[in-house]
């Protein structure tokens, strides 16, 4: 009786697999990881093509940390020592939730606070990305100063992003905001 049951079980499993394949299940897709250049893999600095995305990620994290800290004191303005501490903590965090995805041949930084990317892509996290984001964040705080960054935060997220990312010297200035600039022919038509 047991050999007959084993044969029946094996045949039903095989028949089930065949039925699934015949019903039109999509074939399994393989999604390759982004191919990183030597600069993207080895440089201690954020590649130029990813700096605008990185700036938006940093502005988002600073905004989130400051908003949480203000929530603990009843939405009042933080003291100087408090916002300096929050900014230091913002820049020194792990940044492990950020990485690089490749979409249509273009590499983009992905993670919290950035536009959602295609779900069927591979994101390369860890490696140099957390250190690069932390270094950039500390650079922004050093260049702009804690008081100016906190003042921009108090005016709203758009003001903070403008200060860090879109100003004259910002990484998103000059048509680099979040992607490639339009072809020359289209620029002239606008």
Secondary structure as UniProt FT lines:
FT   HELIX           2..22
FT   TURN            23..24
FT   HELIX           38..42
FT   HELIX           48..50
FT   HELIX           51..72
FT   TURN            73..75
FT   HELIX           80..92
FT   TURN            96..97
FT   STRAND          99..103
FT   TURN            104..105
FT   STRAND          106..110
FT   TURN            112..113
FT   TURN            119..120
FT   STRAND          124..125
FT   TURN            127..128
FT   HELIX           129..144
FT   HELIX           146..155
FT   HELIX           157..161
FT   HELIX           162..166
FT   TURN            168..169
FT   TURN            171..178
FT   HELIX           184..189
//
